[in-house]
């Protein structure tokens, strides 16, 4: 096992982030070019094949990246990843935090020139909440009054707390205060939908020629297993300041092939790059290489519904202490930072919680790990045997092998490594159909989305953790009206959870890709959002 660890360390790895009234807008004209228009398009490596351009049914990172160019939510993100007004020019929140009124842009248009109205949001949100809609992230709307009951079929869609006060004003009533609710409204689940297009084309509304969006670009072409091509939307309210006229998202599932395409000039931005070549890229293409901290966490989730994990928090702590996260982050993954808490530092303004033992020396951690391991009834004469399940990939295998080697060296744990396809692992994880631990990654721009995995009511993505004190702390956070008070209460909840070691954090995340040095406006940010509307080509870089 020690030899396996040395091989992993040698290999390295990258851990892979409005309206006007109908009477006034019938003859809306495209926005005039303000002088930023550039003939050179942008070619982006998008990663896996897109699964769906239906904002409610999309599942992949590729879907999300394309949809954020085709649609505009009530809020959007600037080049630095900060939440800013989108389809809504402004909004007001009642003193109790329960009622939000959004004032839509009077110059907001769909890509067919028709006005975007508050009713378009009402229609879309009700659709997302309708049982059977297959909206993957409908729970993002659960802060809305009655939304969860609607999604469960207990109430009709009309009971959801969203309504159009008039074409320019959308009222949203919440179940409880949600200080960061505006951040949620960037997500594709909350986008408006063009009702006439859906009613005319049904599920086919996502095809080129049928899809009508309100974002800076419109869908021009979609070739399965090849590319998605977008063109500037001339009706977008800020089209005059959208410099790049066309964007092509290329399917790039092979990292080495993607790197070769980038070096050949076929791509301007890659989805990622081979982690084993990180050092070579740093030396060869330093101006192109972009590696930045990402609001994400790589962690191990033991199945807390079965023994020995259910009744032995000390054993969970022993395994956690035996992992050298500095080695894992700096020599195996190479591009990330060690993680000791569960919620990434900086996500949504959150200040991460760090357990006391994170400051201990390597020797102190290993000594305590052995003590806890023995206290749980294990040792040289009775070694623990565990199964570590992980999604198939070279990256995940290197991480799993390294962790198994550390457990063996420090505690004598015997680890069986089991890899399966991502979808199979996800199915087993959600069904709690694994006897040991599963390697997982979680990425959200909202700190509470991490801690919600640990609530006892979480049955889809949790791992069986149930602590009434933690649930009460999360309920207290739910009641917060002030944004800072909300974050402080989340920190209190995370502190309670970390004392139990329900999960084993390993490393933070990192975004890593190659970006043409001639591309202006690219800002590395922890949510890994890079809208093309903020980008432009340096003078003289056209081709």
N, C-alpha and C positions, 0 to 999 in steps of 0.2 A: 504493500500500500504506500510506503514511503517513496518507492521508485515512481509510483503512479503520480504522487503529488509533485515530484520534481519535474516529470514530463509536462504536467499541467502548467506549472509555473513557467516553464520554458516556452510554452506555446502562446500564452497570453490570450486576451479576449476583450471584445467591446460589448458592454452591456447596452445590449440594445435595450416624444411627445406631439313724414311718411305719407302720410296719406293726404289726399285732397278729396273733396266730395266728388261723387260720381258725376254730378252735373258740371263740375268745373274742369274735369280732367279727360274728357272723352277724346280730345285731339292733342294729347301730350306729344311733344316733339323730343327727339333725342337731344341729350346734352351736347353743347358745343365743345369742340376740342380746345383745351386751354394751352396747347403748345407742348405738352409733355409726351404726346404720342410718339412711340418708337416702332420702327418697322421690324426690328429684331424680336422674335418671339422667345419664349422661355421653355426649355426642355428639362423636365423634372423626373428623376427616378422615383417612382411612387411605391415601390415594394410590391406586395401581392396583388393579384387580380381584384378589381372592385367586385363586390358582391351585389350591391344595390345602391342606386342613387335616390331611393325613397328615404327621406330624412328619418322616418320612423323605423325603418326596417334595415337600415345599413348596419354593418357589423365590423368592418375592417378599418384600419387606420387609413387605408387608401380612400375608402368611402368618405371618411370624415374630412380628409384634406381636399377632396374635390368639392364636396358639398359646401364647405366654408367659402368657396369662390362663387358658387352658384346662388347662394341664399344669404340673407342678412337677417339676423335675429334682432330682437329689441335692443340688445347690446352687442358690441363686437369687441375686438382687441386691436390695440395699436401695434406698432412694430416691436415694442418692448414686451408685448404680451399682457398689457394692462387693460382692464375693462373700461371701455369708453362707449358713448352713445352710438347706437346703430340705426335700426329703423325708427327707434324712438329718439327724438331730439332731446327730450328731458323727461323727468318723472318726479312725482312727489310721493312721500310716504307718510301715512298718518302717525301721530304721536305714539300710538300703541303698537306700531309696526305691522299691523294686520291688513291695511289697505294700501295698495300701490296703484297710482294712476299714471299711465304712460301717454305722453303727447307725441304722436307720430309725426314724422317729417311731412310737411305739406307737399314736398316735391318727390316723394317716394313713388317709384313706378316698378311694375313688373316688366319683364323683358319683352312683353308684347305691347308695352306702352300704356297699359291700363293702370289705374291707381292702386296702390297698396292700401288697404283699409283695416281698421280694427277688427272687422268681421273675419278677415283672413286669418288672424291669429286665433280668434274664437273657434273657427272651423277646424283649424289644424290641431289645437290643443284637445278639443273634444274627440277628434279622430284618434289621437295618440292614446287617450284614456279609454276608448271604447273596447270592451272585452273582445278578444279575437283580432284586434288590430295588428298584433305581432310587433308592437312598439317595444324594442329591446330595452330602452331606458325610460319607459313611462314613469318609473318611480321618481325621476327628477322633477316631475310635476306634482308629486305628493304633498309638497308644502301648500299647494293651492287647496282651498276649502272644498271638502267632499271629493277631492280627486282620487284618493285611494279607494273610497267606497264605490266610486264610478268604475274604476278599473277592475274591481272585484265583482261588478255586476249588481251591487246592492242598490245603486241609484242610477237614474238615467244620465246621459252625458250632459244634459242641460242643467243638472244640479251642480256641476263644477263651478267654482267661484271665479269665473272669468266672463266678462261681458263687454260689449261695445257701448260706450256711453254716447258716442256719435262716431262718424267716420274717422275722426282724428284722435279719439281718446279711448284707451283700453283700460278697464278697471279689473284689477286682480285682487281677490280677497284670500287671505291665507288662513290656514288652520291655527298657526302659531307664528310668532315673529321669526323672520329669517333675514338677519342683517346682511348677509351676502347674497341675497336672492338675485340681485342684478348680475352677479357673476354667472349664475346658472343660465341666464337667458342668452348666452352665447352658444350654448349647446344646440346641436341640430334637432334634438327632440322638440325644441321650442320655436323652431322656424315657422313662419307663416306658410300657407299653401294656397296655390291658385285653384280655387274651387272649380271653376269652369273647366280647367284642364283635366282635373281628376274625374269629373263627371263625364267628360267627353271621351277620355281614353282609358279609364279604369286603371288597372295596374300598369298599363303601358304608358302612363304619363311621364315616366322617367326616360323615355327614348328621345334621341335627338329629333328635333322638329315638333316634339310634343311637350317637353319639359319647359315650363315657364317659371323662372326664378326671379328674385329681386336683388340678387347680388351683383358684384362688379363684372362678372363674366356670365356668358350663356353657353349652353351645351351645343357644340357644333358637330361632334363625331364621337362615336364610341365603338372601338373594334375589340371584341373579346380577346383576352390573353395578349393584347398588344398595347393599346393606348386609348386615352380619352383626350379629346382636343376641345379647348374652350376658346371663345372669342370675346373680346370686350363687349359688354352690354351697353349700347349707346343710350339706353334709357336710365341707366343707373344715376342716382342723384349727384354723384361726384365723379362722373365719367371723365370730365375734363382733367382730372388729376390722376387718372389711371394710366400710367405711362406705357406699360407693356401690352401690346395689342392682342397677343395670342399666347396660350399656354398649352403645352402637351404633357400629360402625365403618362409616362411609359411604365408598363409592367416590368419590374426588375426583381425577379425572385432569386437570382444567382448573384451573390455578392462579387465574386471575381469577374464575372461577365460585365456587371455594372461598372466596376472600376475600369475595365478596358474600354467600355463605351465612353466613360467620362474622359479618359486620357486621349481618346480619339476625337473628342469634341462633339460627340453625339448628345451628350447630356451636359447641362449647366449646373445641376444640383443632383446629388445622389441621395438615395434613401438611407444608405448606410455605407459601410466598407468592411472588408475582411479584418476582423479584430487582430489577427495574427500579424497583419502588416502595419499596425499602428506606428511602430518605431520607424519603419521604412518611410511611411508617409510623412511623418514629422520631419524627416531629413530631406525628402525629395520634393514634397509639395506643401511646404509650411504655410504658404499664403492661402492655400485652398482648404486646408484641414480645419474643420470647426468641431471642437469638442466642448460641450458645456454641461454644467449640472442640470439635471432634469428632475422635476417633481415626481419621483417614482420610487418605489421600494421593491427590492428583491428579498423574499423572505421564505422561511420554511413554516408550514402550517401542520402541526401534529393533529391527528384525529382525536379530539378530546371527548368523543363519545365511547371510546374503547380504552382498555388498559394496555400498557401501563400509563398512558398519557393522561387519562381522565383524573386519576387520584394522586398523581405525583408531580406537583409543580416543581419540586426540587430536582427531579430528574430532567425536566425540561430546561431548568436553569443550568444544570450540569452540561448538557449538550451545547447550550448557548455559549457558556464560558469557555468551552473547549475549542471554539472556532476562532482562529486568528483572522479577524476581519481586515486588519491592515495588510496582511499578506494576500488575502482574497481580493481586496480592492486594488492594490498597487502592483501585484505580480501575476495574478490570474486574469482579472478583468482589465486592469491597467488604466482605465479612464474614469473611474468612479471613486466615491469616498465611502469609507466604512459607515455602516448604519447600526446604531444602538437603540434608537427609538423607532416607533412604528410610523409616525407621521413625518414626512420629509420636512426639514427645516425650510422656511420661506414660502411654503405653499399657502396661497391666500393670506399672506401676512402672518402666518403661524410661526411661533418660535418653538422648535422641537424640544421634546423632553429627552434628557439623557440620564440613564440610570447611574447610580454612584459607582458601580463596578467598572464602568467604562473608563474611569481614570486609574484603575489598578494596573500594576505591571503585568506582563505576560505570566510571570511566575506566580503571582498572587491569584490570577484567574484560574490557572491550571490547578493550583493547590485546592482552591475552593470547589472546582469542578469535581475533583477526585473525592473530596469529602461528601459532597451531595450525591454523587454516584454510589458511593458505599452506603450512605444512609438509606438509599432507595433499594438496597439489597443486591447491588451488583458489584463485581470486582473480577480479578484475574480468574478465580475459580468459577464464576458465574457471569460471563460477559453478556451484555445486552445485545440482542440481535434485532436489527431494525430494517425496514424496507423504505427506501427513499425513491419516490415516484417523481418523474420529471418529464416535461414535454420534449420530444425528440429534437435536438439540434446540437451542433458541435459546442456552442456556447454553454448550453445547459449541462452537457455531459462534463465539460471541464470543471464547471462549478461543483457539480455533484461529486465528482471524483476527488476534488480538493477537500471538500467538507468531510467526506468519508475517511480520507486519509488523516485528517486532523483528529477526528473522533477516535480512530484506531490508535494513533500515536499517544494521545493524552489519556484516554480512558480504556482502550482495548475493545471498543464497540465494534461489532461485526455488522457491516452494512451491505445490504443487497440493493443494487441499483437497478431500477426498472424504468425504462423509457418507452413512451407511447406517443401517438400523434396528439397534437394539441387538443383537438376536439374530444378525443377519448379521455384524456386527462381531465379536461373540464367537466365532462359528464360524470366521471368517477368522483371528482372532488365535490361537485354539487350534491351527489347522492351519498356522500360520506362513505364511499366504497373503496377505502384504502386503509390498511392496518397500521401504517406508520406515519410518515411525513410526506408532504407534497411540496415541490418547489414552485413558488408562485411569484408573479410580478403584478403590481397594482399601481396604476397611474391615474391620478385625478388632480384637477386644479383646486379642489375644495377639501380642506383638512378633515371635515366631518365624514367625508366619504370613506376615509381609511378606518376611522374608529367605528363607523356603523357596521363594519364587518364583524366586530366583536360583540355586538348587541345580542342578547339571548334570543331575540325575535328574528334574527337574521337566519334564514333557512336556505337561501339560494347560494350565497357566496361565503358563508361563515365556515367555521371549523368546530362548532359545538361548544364554544366558550359561553359560560353562563355565570355571571357574577352580579347579584342584585345591587351591590354598591356601585359597580360600574354603570349599570342601567340607570340608576338614580342620578348619577353624575351627568350622564348623557341627556336625561330628561331635563335637568337643570340648564344645560346648554341650549336645549330646544326652546326654553322659555326666555332666553336672553334677547333683549331689544338692542342694546348697544353693541356695536361691532367688536370693540376691544373686550368687553365683558364676555361676549360669545367665545372669543379665542381663549380667554383665561379659563373659562369653564371647560372647554375642550382639553386644555392642558391638565386640569385637575382629573378629568376622566382618564386621560392617557396614563397619568402617573399611577392610578389605581390598577389599570390593566398591566402595565409593565412589571408591577410587583408580582403578578401571577405568571408571567411568561407564557401567555396563551399562544404566542407566535415567536419565531426566532428571526429577527431582522438580520440581514446579511450585508447588503450594500445599498447605497442610494443609486439613482439612475443617472444616465448621461445620454445626451443626444450627440450623435457623431455622424458627420457626413462631409462630403466635399462640396464646396461652393465656389463657383467661378469668382476670382478676385475682381472681375469687371462688374459684378452685380452689386449695385448700391442699395442701401436701405436694409440690409440683412442684419438683424440684431439678435444675438443669442439670448434666450430667455428660458426660465424654468418650466414654462408650459409648452415650449417647443412649437409655438404658433408663428407662422411666417406667411401672412397674407400677401398675395402677389400685388395687390393694389398699392402696397407701400414700397414696392421694389422698382428699380429702374436700371438701365444700363449706363455705364460711364461713357462720356462722350468719346467717339472714335472706336467704340467696341463693337459696332454693328457688323453683321456678316451677311 
